[in-house]
Amino acid sequence: MMEMGDLQPHSRFIQLFTNGVYMGQFELKERLTDAFLAEYLGGPRENYLTVKGNDNSGTYGWIPGVADGPDRSAWDNARSNRFAYTAVKDAVDLTNYIDFMLSWEWGNAESEYRAAMARTPGGSGGFKLWMADADGHLRQQSGASGQLTKDAVTGAQTGNAVFTNGPGYIFSALLTENNADFKTLLADRIYKHFFNGGALTPTSCDARLLSIITQMTNSIVAECARWGGTVSRTPENWASDAQYARNNILPARANTLFSQMRTAKWYPSFDPPTLSQYASIAATGSYWRLLGISTLTALGIGCSAVLLAYPLAYFLAFRAGARAGLYLILLLIPFWTSYLLRIMAWKILLGTEGVINSFLIYIGFIQEPLTALLYNRTAVLLTLIYVWIPFAILPILAALQRIDLVLFEAASDLGARPFHQFMRITLPLSAPGTDSNAINAPGTSNSNGICRRCAKSAEKPNRG
């Protein structure tokens, strides 16, 4: 549960000696009490309630739970709202509860549980659940193919009866309600833990078991000796059982359980979207070649647009005088026309029957139209630079207009020539405008498919 992202008591293995007498190997573990909850979740311990439940009380069924405290009304409230997701989600930490059910269904642990949380419904996220005795968790009743049974709530089963009042009681009711939000959360948690190195994948389960085996390999010798001849317990048997679990149960259990959950409609019949479909693209050499060409083209457009826009912006800011407003209107006129029309205008200019070819033929400079003017990278560069220049001028102009003219007077009084004034004052203070273009122009140009389609496609019908 800890690796699943849930609160879980910490533990370690110890060997206990009393007055020099070896008493055995034990798991020293934090107890699930109100003090434990207060220490990890904050607040006074009186705010928390712990409920203990099991199905081995002498009757073939789960007891509702014995509360550590004056009453268990908060827990009873959660159980009474089991058929209403909107109500129970405030009384039970459903993320933790789903993780508990997945972990419990995975194995065959003893039928004991603990439910604990704030006494007030909704406090600190609602009730959380834990397995109270994980003995036999790897003792699959059917090897790796144990069935989904922990959410069953009908039938007077004997032995490990799992029905009304058990920890699967609320879960079964929520499955019956079939609330879309609950089913989505359930599917999300299943995907998180059963795929991509999740806590219940074979690799993760094997790593945890191997860590436990490593801690106990030496100490299990003394523990087996303590049992003596009462049961067949030897280090060799222990090692054999551990290896059996690693070889037979862990590799297959996750896939088996996932298939069962999908059949039971705990998980949808379709797989979630992934990014794997892009792996083949990234592994294709032509993709990187085209990306490189596009990036270099975009950088060239961005730099060219800034270099051409800067003098125009400088003129509007410092030299245009009273006519600056008129020039700015003329600059903005292209924005009043369709973006596509502005691109098509370059096709008219550069086409075989366009203005440039017609003029060159008229003056006798060429005899046949030049086909090299259109449908090439140069045409793309020219068109996108033209399209981007008005956008490039505006932020540069805004940056230049914010420069205090007193700075130029002070620089002149100190003997700075115009060139040095430009390099020391104008250029640095206009950097925000040029920098914004350096960021926006390449990105916009790199994604501009319309212009490339019009300026670089062949003159033939569009296919596909």
C-alpha positions in Angstrom: 0.0 0.0 0.0 2.9 2.4 0.7 4.2 2.0 -2.8 0.7 2.6 -4.1 0.9 6.0 -2.5 -1.2 5.3 0.6 -0.5 5.8 4.3 0.9 2.6 5.7 2.5 1.6 9.0 6.3 1.2 8.8 7.8 -2.1 10.0 11.0 -4.1 10.3 12.0 -7.6 11.2 13.5 -8.3 14.7 14.6 -11.3 16.7 13.3 -11.3 20.2 15.2 -12.6 23.2 13.8 -12.6 26.7 16.3 -13.2 29.5 18.6 -14.8 27.1 15.9 -17.1 25.7 15.2 -16.9 22.0 11.5 -16.2 21.5 11.5 -16.0 17.7 11.4 -13.6 14.7 8.8 -10.9 14.7 7.7 -8.0 12.6 7.9 -4.9 14.7 5.3 -2.6 13.2 3.5 0.6 14.0 0.0 0.0 15.3 -3.0 1.4 13.5 -4.3 3.5 16.4 -5.7 7.0 16.8 -2.2 8.0 18.0 -0.7 6.7 14.7 -3.2 8.7 12.7 -2.7 11.8 14.7 1.1 11.6 14.3 0.9 11.2 10.5 -2.2 13.3 9.7 -2.1 15.9 12.4 -4.5 17.0 15.0 -5.3 15.5 18.4 -5.8 11.7 18.7 -9.3 12.2 20.0 -10.4 13.3 16.5 -9.8 9.8 15.1 -11.7 6.6 15.1 -10.3 3.1 14.4 -12.6 0.2 13.5 -11.5 -3.4 13.7 -13.3 -6.1 11.6 -12.9 -9.7 10.7 -14.9 -12.8 9.6 -13.5 -15.3 12.0 -15.6 -14.4 15.0 -17.4 -17.8 15.3 -20.2 -16.9 12.9 -20.0 -17.3 9.2 -19.9 -13.7 8.3 -18.2 -10.4 8.9 -18.8 -8.4 12.0 -19.6 -4.8 11.3 -16.5 -3.7 13.1 -15.5 -3.0 16.7 -14.7 0.7 17.3 -11.8 2.0 19.4 -13.7 4.9 21.0 -17.2 5.8 22.3 -19.0 4.8 19.1 -18.7 3.9 15.5 -21.3 6.2 14.1 -19.0 7.7 11.5 -18.2 4.2 10.1 -21.8 3.3 10.2 -22.6 6.4 8.2 -20.1 5.4 5.6 -21.6 1.9 5.3 -25.2 3.2 5.2 -24.3 5.5 2.2 -22.6 2.7 0.3 -25.0 2.8 -2.7 -24.5 6.6 -3.3 -21.1 7.6 -4.6 -21.8 11.3 -4.1 -22.4 10.7 -0.4 -19.8 8.0 0.4 -16.9 9.8 -1.3 -16.9 12.3 1.6 -17.0 9.5 4.2 -14.4 7.2 2.6 -11.1 7.9 1.0 -12.1 6.1 -2.2 -8.6 6.3 -3.7 -7.2 4.5 -0.7 -10.2 2.2 -0.6 -9.8 1.1 -4.2 -6.1 0.5 -3.7 -6.9 -1.6 -0.7 -9.4 -3.7 -2.7 -6.9 -4.2 -5.5 -4.2 -5.3 -3.1 -6.6 -7.5 -1.2 -8.0 -9.1 -4.4 -4.4 -9.7 -5.6 -3.6 -12.1 -2.8 -5.2 -14.3 -0.2 -4.5 -12.6 3.0 -6.3 -13.4 6.3 -9.8 -11.9 6.6 -9.1 -9.0 8.9 -9.2 -5.3 8.3 -8.8 -2.0 9.9 -10.8 1.1 8.9 -9.7 4.4 10.5 -10.2 8.1 10.0 -11.7 11.2 11.5 -14.9 10.9 13.4 -16.5 13.7 11.4 -17.5 12.5 7.9 -15.3 14.2 5.3 -12.6 15.0 7.8 -9.0 14.4 6.6 -10.2 12.7 3.4 -12.5 10.0 4.9 -12.0 6.5 6.2 -8.9 4.5 5.0 -8.6 0.8 5.0 -5.7 -1.6 5.7 -5.3 -5.4 5.8 -4.8 -6.2 9.5 -3.2 -9.6 8.8 -1.4 -10.2 5.5 -0.5 -13.8 6.5 -1.0 -16.0 3.5 -1.1 -13.2 1.0 1.0 -15.2 -1.4 -1.0 -18.4 -0.6 -3.2 -18.2 -3.6 -6.2 -20.5 -3.3 -5.9 -21.3 -7.0 -2.3 -20.5 -7.6 -2.0 -17.4 -9.7 -5.6 -17.7 -11.0 -7.6 -16.9 -7.9 -10.9 -15.3 -8.7 -12.5 -12.0 -7.8 -14.3 -12.8 -4.6 -13.6 -10.1 -2.1 -16.5 -7.9 -3.2 -19.1 -10.7 -2.9 -21.9 -9.9 -0.5 -24.2 -12.8 -0.9 -24.1 -16.4 0.1 -23.5 -17.9 3.6 -20.0 -19.2 2.8 -18.0 -21.0 5.4 -14.5 -20.4 6.4 -13.3 -17.0 4.9 -16.8 -15.7 4.3 -16.8 -12.4 2.4 -20.2 -10.8 2.4 -22.3 -8.3 4.3 -20.4 -6.1 6.7 -17.0 -7.0 5.2 -14.6 -4.4 3.7 -15.9 -5.3 0.2 -19.4 -4.3 1.2 -19.1 -0.7 0.2 -17.1 -1.6 -2.9 -19.8 -4.0 -4.2 -22.5 -1.4 -3.6 -20.6 1.2 -5.6 -20.1 -1.3 -8.4 -23.8 -1.9 -8.5 -24.6 1.8 -8.5 -22.3 2.1 -11.6 -21.5 5.8 -11.0 -19.4 7.1 -13.9 -17.0 9.0 -11.6 -16.4 6.0 -9.5 -15.8 3.7 -12.5 -13.4 6.3 -13.9 -11.5 6.5 -10.6 -11.4 2.7 -10.4 -10.1 2.3 -13.9 -7.5 5.0 -13.3 -6.2 3.2 -10.2 -6.1 -0.1 -12.0 -4.1 1.4 -14.8 -1.7 3.2 -12.4 -0.9 0.0 -10.5 -1.0 -2.7 -13.2 0.9 -0.9 -15.9 4.2 1.1 -16.5 6.0 -0.2 -13.5 3.0 0.2 -11.1 3.0 -1.2 -7.6 1.2 -4.4 -8.7 3.2 -5.2 -11.8 5.2 -8.4 -11.7 8.5 -6.5 -11.6 7.5 -4.3 -8.6 6.0 -7.2 -6.7 9.1 -9.3 -7.2 11.3 -6.4 -6.1 9.4 -6.0 -2.8 9.4 -9.7 -2.1 13.1 -10.0 -2.9 13.8 -7.1 -0.4 11.9 -9.1 2.3 13.7 -12.3 1.4 17.1 -10.5 1.7 16.2 -9.2 5.1 15.2 -12.7 6.4 17.7 -15.0 4.7 20.0 -15.3 7.7 17.5 -14.9 10.5 15.1 -17.5 9.1 17.6 -20.2 10.2 17.1 -19.5 13.9 13.3 -19.2 13.4 13.1 -22.6 11.7 15.1 -24.1 14.5 12.7 -22.7 17.1 9.8 -24.5 15.4 11.7 -27.7 15.8 9.9 -30.9 14.8 6.4 -29.6 15.4 6.0 -28.6 11.8 8.0 -29.2 8.6 9.8 -25.8 8.6 13.3 -25.7 7.3 15.4 -22.9 5.6 15.3 -25.0 2.5 11.5 -25.3 2.5 11.2 -21.6 3.1 13.6 -20.8 0.3 11.7 -23.2 -2.0 8.3 -21.6 -1.2 9.7 -18.1 -1.8 11.2 -19.1 -5.1 7.9 -20.8 -6.1 6.1 -17.5 -5.5 8.7 -15.6 -7.6 8.6 -18.1 -10.4 4.9 -19.0 -10.6 2.6 -16.5 -8.8 4.2 -13.1 -9.2 4.8 -13.3 -13.0 1.2 -14.3 -13.8 -1.0 -12.9 -11.1 -1.2 -9.3 -12.4 -2.2 -10.3 -15.9 -4.7 -12.9 -14.6 -6.3 -10.4 -12.1 -6.4 -7.6 -14.8 -8.2 -10.0 -17.2 -10.7 -10.9 -14.5 -11.3 -7.2 -13.6 -11.9 -6.4 -17.3 -14.4 -9.2 -17.6 -16.1 -8.0 -14.4 -16.3 -4.5 -16.0 -14.1 -3.0 -13.4 -12.0 -1.8 -16.3 -13.2 -0.7 -19.8 -12.8 -3.0 -22.8 -10.6 -0.4 -24.6 -7.1 0.6 -23.7 -6.2 4.2 -22.7 -4.4 6.5 -25.2 -0.6 6.4 -25.0 2.3 8.2 -26.7 3.7 5.0 -28.1 2.2 5.7 -31.5 4.7 8.6 -31.8 7.7 6.3 -31.2 7.8 5.1 -34.8 7.8 8.6 -36.0 10.7 9.6 -33.7 12.7 6.6 -35.0 12.3 7.7 -38.6 15.3 9.5 -40.1 13.2 11.5 -42.6 11.2 12.9 -39.6 14.3 14.4 -38.0 15.5 15.7 -41.4 12.2 17.5 -42.1 12.1 18.8 -38.5 15.6 20.2 -38.9 14.8 21.9 -42.2 11.6 23.4 -40.7 13.5 24.6 -37.7 16.2 26.2 -39.7 13.7 27.8 -42.0 11.7 29.2 -39.0 14.9 30.6 -37.4 15.8 32.3 -40.7 12.3 33.8 -41.0 12.4 35.1 -37.4 15.8 36.7 -37.8 15.0 38.2 -41.2 11.7 39.6 -40.0 13.4 41.2 -36.9 16.2 42.7 -39.0 13.7 44.2 -41.5 11.2 45.3 -38.9 13.7 47.0 -36.6 14.6 49.9 -39.0 10.9 50.5 -39.8 10.0 50.5 -36.1 12.9 52.8 -35.4 11.7 55.2 -38.1 8.2 55.3 -36.7 9.4 55.9 -33.1 12.1 58.6 -33.7 11.9 59.9 -37.3 8.3 59.9 -38.5 7.3 62.8 -36.4 3.7 64.0 -36.9 3.1 61.4 -39.7 3.8 58.5 -37.4 0.1 57.9 -36.9 -0.5 57.8 -40.7 2.4 55.4 -41.3 1.1 53.2 -38.5 -2.3 53.0 -40.1 -0.7 52.0 -43.4 1.3 49.4 -41.5 -1.9 47.9 -40.1 -3.9 47.9 -43.4 -2.6 44.3 -44.2 -4.4 43.2 -41.0 -7.7 44.3 -42.5 -7.4 41.8 -45.3 -7.6 38.0 -45.2 -4.5 36.2 -44.2 -5.0 33.7 -47.0 -5.4 36.6 -49.5 -2.0 38.0 -48.5 -0.4 34.7 -49.1 -2.1 34.2 -52.4 -0.9 37.7 -53.5 2.6 36.4 -53.4 1.6 33.5 -55.6 0.4 36.1 -58.1 3.6 38.0 -57.9 5.9 35.0 -58.2 3.8 32.8 -60.6 4.7 32.1 -64.2 2.1 34.6 -65.3 2.7 36.8 -62.3 3.7 40.5 -62.1 7.5 39.8 -61.8 7.7 37.4 -64.8 5.4 39.6 -66.9 7.6 42.7 -66.2 10.9 40.9 -67.0 9.5 39.6 -70.3 8.1 43.1 -71.1 11.5 44.7 -70.7 13.2 41.9 -72.6 15.3 40.7 -69.8 14.0 37.1 -70.2 12.2 35.3 -73.0 10.4 32.6 -71.0 8.8 32.8 -67.5 11.0 31.9 -64.7 9.6 28.8 -62.9 12.2 29.0 -60.1 10.4 31.9 -58.4 7.6 29.7 -57.0 7.2 26.3 -55.4 10.5 26.3 -53.5 12.0 27.2 -50.1 12.8 30.7 -51.2 9.2 31.4 -52.0 8.2 30.1 -48.5 10.8 32.4 -46.9 9.7 35.5 -48.8 6.1 34.9 -48.1 6.4 34.2 -44.4 8.8 37.1 -43.8 6.3 39.4 -45.5 3.5 38.0 -43.4 5.4 38.3 -40.2 7.0 41.8 -40.6 3.9 43.7 -39.3 3.7 41.5 -36.3 7.4 42.0 -35.7 7.2 45.8 -35.9 4.6 46.3 -33.3 6.4 44.9 -30.2 9.7 46.6 -31.3 7.9 49.9 -31.7 6.3 49.6 -28.3 9.7 49.0 -26.7 11.3 51.9 -28.5 8.5 54.3 -27.6 9.0 53.5 -23.9 12.6 54.8 -24.0 13.0 58.1 -22.2 14.5 60.7 -24.6 16.3 62.3 -21.8 18.8 59.4 -21.9 19.8 60.4 -25.4 20.3 64.0 -24.3 22.5 62.9 -21.4 24.5 60.6 -23.6 25.0 63.4 -26.1 26.2 65.8 -23.4 28.7 63.2 -22.3 30.1 63.0 -25.8 28.5 59.8 -27.0 28.1 59.6 -30.8 24.9 58.4 -32.4 26.3 55.0 -33.0 27.3 54.6 -29.4 23.9 55.9 -28.2 22.2 53.3 -30.3 24.4 50.5 -29.0 24.3 51.5 -25.4 20.7 52.8 -25.1 18.4 52.0 -28.0 19.4 48.4 -28.7 19.5 47.2 -25.0 16.2 48.9 -24.1 14.4 47.6 -27.2 15.5 44.1 -26.4 12.0 43.0 -24.9 10.5 43.7 -28.4 13.2 41.9 -30.3 13.2 39.0 -27.8 9.5 38.5 -28.1 9.8 38.2 -31.9 12.7 35.8 -31.5 10.4 33.5 -29.5 7.1 34.0 -31.4 8.3 34.2 -35.0 10.0 30.9 -35.3 7.2 29.0 -33.6 4.5 30.6 -35.7 6.5 30.1 -38.9 7.3 26.5 -38.1 3.6 25.7 -37.7 2.4 27.7 -40.7 1.2 25.0 -43.0 -1.2 27.2 -45.0 1.6 29.4 -46.4 3.7 26.3 -47.3 0.8 24.7 -49.0 0.2 27.8 -51.2 3.8 28.8 -51.8 5.5 25.5 -52.2 2.9 23.0 -53.6 2.9 22.0 -57.2 0.3 23.3 -59.6 -1.8 20.1 -59.7 -5.0 18.9 -58.1 -4.9 18.3 -54.4 -4.9 14.5 -53.7 -5.6 13.3 -50.1 
